Amino acid sequence: MSAEIRICTEEDTKALVETIRKSFQDIVERFGLTQENAPRHPANCTMDWIRNDMECGVTYFAIEDKNCIVGCVALEQANSDVCYLERLAVLPGCRRRGFGKALVDHVLSEAKHLGVNCVSIGIIAEHTELKDWYKRLGFVEGESKEFPDLPFGVTVMSYDTKKSCRQCAQPDAVEHVSDRCRSESRGRREGKRV
Ligand SMILES: CC(C)(COP(=O)(O)OP(=O)(O)OC[C@H]1O[C@@H](n2cnc3c(N)ncnc32)[C@H](O)[C@@H]1OP(=O)(O)O)[C@@H](O)C(=O)NCCC(=O)NCCS
C-alpha cells in the first residue's frame, strides 16, 4: 500500500463529507437507517458537522491514494484517559486494500502520543464483520446496549494503548456513541457538538 495519511484542515471539509456519506451508504441500506431514525449517523454528515468537530478539537485524518482522498477517520480526546475513534470511512471502491487498517493504526499511534490509556469506538451491535475486524486489530468487545430511539444496538469496543490486558474503564462510552446518532439538539454536549 503506497497511500499517505495526513491531517485535515477546514479546506478538506467538502471532501470529507463526500467520503463519509458515500462510505456509509451500504450501512444505511443494510440497517435501514434514515434521516428520521438516525439523524446524526455519519451517513447524514454535513459540512457543519465537520467544521464544528474541528472547532471543538476533533482531529480528522485523510488517507490519499494517487493524491485523491480514499478514506478518513477522526480522533476525539474525551479526557486525559480516553480518546474516541470516529467516522472511520473508506470509499466502497477502495476497500480491502489495507486503507482502513492504516487509518486505525495511525489513530492508535496518535492516541499513544497523547498519553491516553484507551481508544474507544462504538459500532452497530449487529455488524458482526466489523466487530470481528476490530478484534483482529486488537480491540476488545465491551458493553452493548439497546436504545429505544435508535434503530440499532450499540457495542463499544476498546483498545488498551498500554496493553495492560484489561478492558478499559469507560462507563459513558456507550452513551457517547449513541448520542452521536441522535438529534443535534439532544446530542450536542456542552452546547457544542456530538
Ligand atoms: C470498515 C472499513 C473502514 C474497512 O476499510 P478497508 O479499507 O476495507 O479495511 P482493510 O482493507 O484494512 O481491511 C479489510 C477488512 O475489513 C473487514 N470488514 C470490515 N467491515 C466489513 C464489511 N462490512 N464487510 C466485509 N468486510 C468487512 C474484512 O474482514 C476485510 O478483511 P478481508 O479483506 O481480509 O476479508 C470500510 O469497510 C468502511 O468504510 N465501511 C463502511 C463504514 C463503516 O462501517 N465504518 C466503521 C464505522 S465504526
PDBQT file of the ligand as one rigid body, heavy atoms in Angstrom, charges set to zero:
ROOT
HETATM    1  C1  LIG A 201     -14.689  -0.715   7.844  1.00  0.00    +0.000 C 
HETATM    2  C2  LIG A 201     -13.900  -0.115   6.685  1.00  0.00    +0.000 C 
HETATM    3  C3  LIG A 201     -13.365   1.253   7.086  1.00  0.00    +0.000 C 
HETATM    4  C4  LIG A 201     -12.735  -1.034   6.346  1.00  0.00    +0.000 C 
HETATM    5  O1  LIG A 201     -11.975  -0.406   5.339  1.00  0.00    +0.000 OA
HETATM    6  P1  LIG A 201     -10.957  -1.254   4.415  1.00  0.00    +0.000 P 
HETATM    7  O2  LIG A 201     -10.075  -0.280   3.733  1.00  0.00    +0.000 OA
HETATM    8  O3  LIG A 201     -11.709  -2.200   3.565  1.00  0.00    +0.000 OA
HETATM    9  O4  LIG A 201     -10.151  -2.066   5.530  1.00  0.00    +0.000 OA
HETATM   10  P2  LIG A 201      -8.894  -3.019   5.328  1.00  0.00    +0.000 P 
HETATM   11  O5  LIG A 201      -8.588  -3.158   3.871  1.00  0.00    +0.000 OA
HETATM   12  O6  LIG A 201      -7.831  -2.570   6.236  1.00  0.00    +0.000 OA
HETATM   13  O7  LIG A 201      -9.450  -4.372   5.893  1.00  0.00    +0.000 OA
HETATM   14  C5  LIG A 201     -10.395  -5.120   5.127  1.00  0.00    +0.000 C 
HETATM   15  C6  LIG A 201     -11.171  -5.983   6.095  1.00  0.00    +0.000 C 
HETATM   16  O8  LIG A 201     -12.307  -5.303   6.557  1.00  0.00    +0.000 OA
HETATM   17  C7  LIG A 201     -13.183  -6.294   7.103  1.00  0.00    +0.000 C 
HETATM   18  N1  LIG A 201     -14.515  -5.722   7.048  1.00  0.00    +0.000 N 
HETATM   19  C8  LIG A 201     -14.893  -4.697   7.843  1.00  0.00    +0.000 A 
HETATM   20  N2  LIG A 201     -16.181  -4.400   7.596  1.00  0.00    +0.000 NA
HETATM   21  C9  LIG A 201     -16.610  -5.229   6.654  1.00  0.00    +0.000 A 
HETATM   22  C10 LIG A 201     -17.844  -5.394   5.977  1.00  0.00    +0.000 A 
HETATM   23  N3  LIG A 201     -18.900  -4.638   6.250  1.00  0.00    +0.000 N 
HETATM   24  N4  LIG A 201     -17.947  -6.323   5.029  1.00  0.00    +0.000 NA
HETATM   25  C11 LIG A 201     -16.894  -7.099   4.737  1.00  0.00    +0.000 A 
HETATM   26  N5  LIG A 201     -15.700  -6.978   5.332  1.00  0.00    +0.000 NA
HETATM   27  C12 LIG A 201     -15.545  -6.056   6.285  1.00  0.00    +0.000 A 
HETATM   28  C13 LIG A 201     -12.950  -7.539   6.302  1.00  0.00    +0.000 C 
HETATM   29  O9  LIG A 201     -12.672  -8.536   7.229  1.00  0.00    +0.000 OA
HETATM   30  C14 LIG A 201     -11.733  -7.237   5.468  1.00  0.00    +0.000 C 
HETATM   31  O10 LIG A 201     -10.780  -8.220   5.638  1.00  0.00    +0.000 OA
HETATM   32  P3  LIG A 201     -10.523  -9.277   4.451  1.00  0.00    +0.000 P 
HETATM   33  O11 LIG A 201     -10.321  -8.498   3.209  1.00  0.00    +0.000 OA
HETATM   34  O12 LIG A 201      -9.301  -9.995   4.919  1.00  0.00    +0.000 OA
HETATM   35  O13 LIG A 201     -11.726 -10.148   4.429  1.00  0.00    +0.000 OA
HETATM   36  C15 LIG A 201     -14.805   0.021   5.421  1.00  0.00    +0.000 C 
HETATM   37  O14 LIG A 201     -15.391  -1.250   5.156  1.00  0.00    +0.000 OA
HETATM   38  C16 LIG A 201     -15.915   1.048   5.550  1.00  0.00    +0.000 C 
HETATM   39  O15 LIG A 201     -15.711   2.238   5.306  1.00  0.00    +0.000 OA
HETATM   40  N6  LIG A 201     -17.125   0.606   5.894  1.00  0.00    +0.000 N 
HETATM   41  C17 LIG A 201     -18.308   1.457   5.970  1.00  0.00    +0.000 C 
HETATM   42  C18 LIG A 201     -18.227   2.456   7.093  1.00  0.00    +0.000 C 
HETATM   43  C19 LIG A 201     -18.017   1.781   8.431  1.00  0.00    +0.000 C 
HETATM   44  O16 LIG A 201     -18.646   0.780   8.766  1.00  0.00    +0.000 OA
HETATM   45  N7  LIG A 201     -17.108   2.379   9.208  1.00  0.00    +0.000 N 
HETATM   46  C20 LIG A 201     -16.789   1.933  10.543  1.00  0.00    +0.000 C 
HETATM   47  C21 LIG A 201     -17.632   2.681  11.491  1.00  0.00    +0.000 C 
HETATM   48  S1  LIG A 201     -17.296   2.181  13.135  1.00  0.00    +0.000 SA
ENDROOT
TORSDOF 0
